[in-house]
């Protein structure tokens, strides 16, 4: 749910936010004789498949429970991280779905959003073979493998510009090499935009996670930087993130952008198993 408040003289005018969904035509990778393979397009096809075959778990509040008892969030989280990131042979047939409650206020341009929403991050490892036609008519097709760690952000599409500020230029990424980068991708900001990020460890704290019996011990880290948005617009960012100690996975975050705060709280994690067909 969103609330928009537009700035102007006199009293502020509140109006219900509307999310307009535009339909886009999905195209497969363009592979032909004498042309280079668009790996970004191939990755997009893999993403579309994952969205199509992945199971959407309607977990709005894991703490409420239900007829079926939920596996503790950290159990699923650790199993998914191990299968996708920490093994020599990552499993391309699973996804790790991580659910966050997000609440607060975000100002983007001349629009202020009052946010109370639900966000899903889908992490996966992709390893796909693609057949490429050869220039010679008599030559057999060449097999090329694309692989890496990917991310899809599902929900809250109206915050796409906000994700840019956090180092995600879009609702999907093909380069999430470390789970600690899930909310704030400092690596992308530093290497691509050459942004100077100041980091300070604030100490330890305990965070309560639904379905987990005891509060989880975390290390709290604060990042400060300025994100240039062009045309003289700058966003001053202070990101305070609570990382669980085992894998430095962000279980809580408070993002302050030009004085407006948005809080992320880990609600649940789920591992999904499936089988992809050949592209």
Secondary structure, DSSP 4 states (H G I P E B T S, - for coil): -EEEEE--SSS-EEEE---PPPP---------TT----HHHHHHHHHHHHHHHS-----S-GGG--SSPPPPHHHHHHHHHIIIIISSS--TTEEEEEEEEEEEEEEETTEEEEEEEEEEEEEEEEEEEEEE--SSTTSPPEEEEEEEEEEEEES-GGGHHHHHHTT-SSSEES----GGGSS--HHHHHHHS----EEEEEEEEEE--TT-SSPEEEEEEEEEEEEEEETTEEEEEEEEEEEETTT--EEEEEEEETTEEEEEEEEEEEEEE--PPP-
